[in-house]
C-alpha cells in the first residue's frame, strides 16, 4: 500500500475565493491540496464562504464542512490563520478584530516576507466599482457566473470520461472577452497603486478569480486565484520567494507519475517472476 509523502511546508499560504456553500466550489480538490501542504501562517483572503448564495438556497455538503474542520485543525496544530473577508462573506466584517476557532478576522493586514518585503493582504472588492456602486449588477453578474459554472461542470464530466484534464470554460471566456481583460488589468493596476500608497512592496489579493504574479505596475502584484475555476493558491517559501500553485495541473501530474510508477513496478515484478 502506498503512503502519502509528508506535506510540503511553506512559510505562508494564501487562499481566496473558495466559495463554500456553492455547487461550484472544488472542495475535494482543496482538501487534497491541504493534505499535501502546510504553512506557519495561512491567510484566507476573502470569499471563503459564499453568503450571497447561502441566503438564496442552503447548500452545505460534508466536503465543505471538512474544509472548515481541516483549516481549524491546522490552527490547533500551530498554524496562525488570518481571515480578511470579501464581498461574498462580508457578514464577517461585523466581527473585525475578533477570533473564532483560532482564526483572526481583520479587514486587511500587512504580511512581512522572509526577505523583509512587506505586502498588503486584502480581498480587493472595495476597489471594484461594480461591487461598490451597483450591487444589483454584481448580483446579476454572480447569477451569470454561476450559470457558466454549471455548464462548466457538465462539460468537465464529459472531459473526464474522455480521459481529458479539467478545463475552465469561464476562465477561458474571461481572457477572450475584451472587456473582461480590460477589467482585470484595471483591477491589478488599482491594487498595485494602493500598495504604493500604503508604502509597502506589494499586494496579495483575490476577488477576480485570476491568479497572477508580476511587477507590471511598479509594485509586486500577486493574486491568489480561486477554488471554483482554476484551483490555485499562493505560497511563500522560507527564503521569501512566492509561487502560484496550480493544483489541478500539479495533482494531475502527480496522478500520472503514480500511474507510471505503478505500471513500471508491475512490469518489473512480472520480469522477476519470468526469470524465477
C-alpha positions, -999 to +999 in steps of 0.1 A: +000+000+000+014+034-010+019+061+017+013+098+011+045+118+013+049+143+042+032+176+034+054+203+018+060+231+043+059+268+035+064+300+054+029+312+044+000+300+022-026+324+007-061+311-002-091+330-015-124+327-033-132+292-021-170+299-021-180+273+004-218+269+001-219+268-037-220+239-061-191+253-080-167+250-050-140+225-057-139+213-020-125+179-027-095+193-046-089+219-018-089+191+008-064+172-013-043+204-015-044+209+022-033+173+029-002+180+008+007+215+021+013+231+055+025+266+065+034+286+095+007+312+085-024+306+064-042+337+050-078+334+040-081+363+015-119+366+013-149+349-003-141+318+017-178+313+025-204+325-001-231+342+020-248+355-012-256+320-024-264+306+011-290+334+016-309+322-016-306+284-011-288+264+016-261+241+002-235+227+026-223+191+018-199+172+040-169+181+020-175+218+027-177+211+064-145+190+061-127+221+046-136+242+077-126+214+101-093+209+082-084+246+085-093+247+122-072+215+127-042+233+111-048+261+135-049+238+165-016+223+153+001+257+155-006+275+122-016+311+125-048+317+105-058+352+094-091+359+076-097+390+055-134+390+044-145+397+009-179+408-006-194+373-006-186+368+031-190+405+041-211+395+071-178+387+088-169+424+087-192+428+117-167+408+136-134+425+127-108+422+154-123+391+169-112+354+169-133+324+163-119+289+164-084+303+165-090+323+133-082+361+134-107+383+114-093+416+100-102+439+072-067+439+058-032+432+071+005+435+063+025+404+057+062+407+061+080+381+039+112+363+049+133+388+028+119+417+047+095+429+020+060+440+031+028+431+014-007+444+018-031+415+021-067+424+012-095+407-007-099+437-032-136+440-036-136+476-023-117+485-054-143+470-077-166+498-088-195+474-096-195+459-062-192+493-045-217+513-065-240+489-084-246+459-062-277+448-082-254+445-112-229+425-091-257+401-081-267+397-118-231+390-127-230+364-099-260+347-114-245+346-149-212+334-134-229+305-116-248+296-148-214+294-166-200+272-138-230+248-140-223+244-178-186+240-170-194+211-146-213+192-173-185+199-198-159+185-174-179+154-167-177+146-204-140+155-205-132+132-176-150+103-194-128+111-224-097+110-202-090+147-206-079+171-178-101+197-161-106+228-182-123+260-171-148+274-196-154+306-176-117+313-172-112+308-209-141+332-217-128+358-193-095+360-211-111+361-245-136+388-239-120+422-243-139+440-216-131+413-190-094+415-199-096+453-196-113+450-162-086+425-149-058+449-160-075+479-143-081+460-111-045+449-110-033+484-116-056+499-089-044+474-063-008+479-072-013+517-067-030+511-034+001+491-022+023+520-033+000+545-015+004+524+017+042+524+012+046+487+010+064+465-015+034+447-029-002+434-026-017+400-022-054+398-031-082+378-046-117+387-058-113+384-096-106+347-098-074+352-119-041+341-104-012+363-112+023+373-100+040+403-117+055+438-113+038+454-143+025+484-124+056+493-103+049+472-072+047+434-067+011+423-076+000+388-065-035+373-069-043+340-053-069+329-079-097+307-067-111+273-058-140+274-082-123+275-116-085+274-115-079+258-081-048+279-073-031+291-041+000+313-035+028+300-012+057+319+002+089+298+005+111+301+035+135+323+015+108+348+007+101+336-029+064+334-039+049+307-061+015+302-076+005+265-071-020+254-098-034+223-080-054+208-109-022+207-130+001+195-102-024+169-089-029+156-125+009+154-129+013+135-096-015+111-106+001+104-139+035+099-122+020+075-097+002+056-125+035+053-145+054+042-113+028+015-106+029+003-142+068+001-141+066-018-108+041-043-122+064-048-152+095-053-130+076-078-108+065-097-139+100-098-152+113-112-119+085-139-120+096-149-155+132-151-145+123-173-115 
